[in-house]
Every structure is written in C-alpha cells, then in structure tokens.
Amino acid sequence: MAHATTTTAPGQDVWNGGVSPLDASYGKLMMWFFLLSDAFTFSGLLITYGLVRAAHPASTGLEGFDVTKWPVPEKVFEAVPFLHGVSLPLVFVGIMTFILIMSSVTMVLAVEAGHRMDRKAVEKWMLWTILGGITFLSCQAWEWTHFIVGTGEATKFTDFVNGQWITKEVIGANLHVNQYGPQDFADFFFFITGFHGFHVFSGVLLNFLIYYNTVTGVYQRRGHYEMVEKVGLYWHFVDLVWVFVFTFFYLV
C-alpha cells in the first residue's frame, strides 16, 4: 500500500503552523487577545456604572449638590488650574482628552517611521508620545486632588446615626464621604478613572522602554520595529477606552 507523503517548500518547517493568521506575528496576536480581555473588563465597569446611576434620581444641578441625587458632571468638573472661581464646565477634561488623542497621533507617526526604518523619526515621535502620556497623568493627578479637596463649600445632609437624625457637613470626596452626590459616584470615579490611569502609566513605561531600545539601536539591528507597532496597539486601545470613559462619566 502506498503511503501519503507530505511535501514542504524549501526552508519551511512543518511544525511552525504554516502561514500566520491575517499575516500577523505571534506577538501581535497575543496583544490582540490581551486587549480583547481588557475591553471586556472596561465594558463590565462602564455597564455597571450605567446601571447604578440609573438606579439613583438625577440632580438638576440648580439646587447645588445633593448627596441623595446623582450630580450633573458639568457642575462637578468645572474647575481649571490657575482660574480659581471661574466656572468652565468640562474644559479641563476636554484638554486632557485632546492631549491623549494627540499622543495617539504621534504613536501612529512612530509606527510609520518604523516601517521606513527611520530610527531618528521613531525616537522623536516616541518621545512626544511619552510626554503626552506624562502630561495626561499630571492633569489627572490635579483633577483627583481637586475632587478630593472639594469646592470649599460644605454640602449639608441629614443622616440617621445611633437612633437619631443628625445634620452632617461634607467637603470633598473620598471612599467614605462624597460632597457631590451618592457615595457610589465617588467610588466609581476613583476606580474607573484610576484603573484607566494605571493603564496609561503602564503604557508610558512601555513607551519609555521602546524609546530606550530605539536609541540604543536594538530594533535597527533586528531589522524591524515590530515592537513599536505592538506597543502602539496597546496605546491606541488606552486612548479609545478613555473616549468611552469620557462619554459615560463626563457627558452622559
């Protein structure tokens, strides 16, 4: 009986899986798998936020802050550094969003330069991407500080403690008290924006590593800049997630 034989092209290893799916390397595929799982995590957080918010009555924003009603984002996030007392609803958050989106543009330029094997251009655009990430994190740190410190004017509410109703005054917000509205509002703010901020911080570290390897010529010696592209996928994902966080938390 004749036995079937397998023929392979010269230089092809029958154990390497043949042609890569979508012509993507193993590293790119694993990055896509990671981003998909991370997308599920952020989706769960934002959906939960939406459900919890829907369970609370909405504030009109005209009567000031009320700890029993979900606050209007324009009234909470209306401060801008060095413009104390000036009401500029969501302007500072808009600036943060613009900075992060521009850092995604510089990352695209870095990837394109890598395809051309232009080492100097990769260095330049990676450095701009890093600076954009650091600027965004600095802005977020200021926003957190302002949110924690509060408006300077206490919000009064009544609470049932030890068998009697008492009046409390709250300034600012943390994981125990919240001047702006229900405690869930502060908890979600810290967790969702903090979780995203952790992703941005991780991305900055990865971008710095890529920048260092580019400066030292590691990728030039390898003959390709695929690592720039893989880290670029992560950075674009972080930017895209912020668009959804911005929409859910600050606009809706």
Summary of the structure (lengths in Angstrom):
residues: 252
radius of gyration: 24.5
end to end distance: 72.3
largest distance: 94.3
contacts: 690
relative contact order: 0.15
helix: 62%
strand: 7%
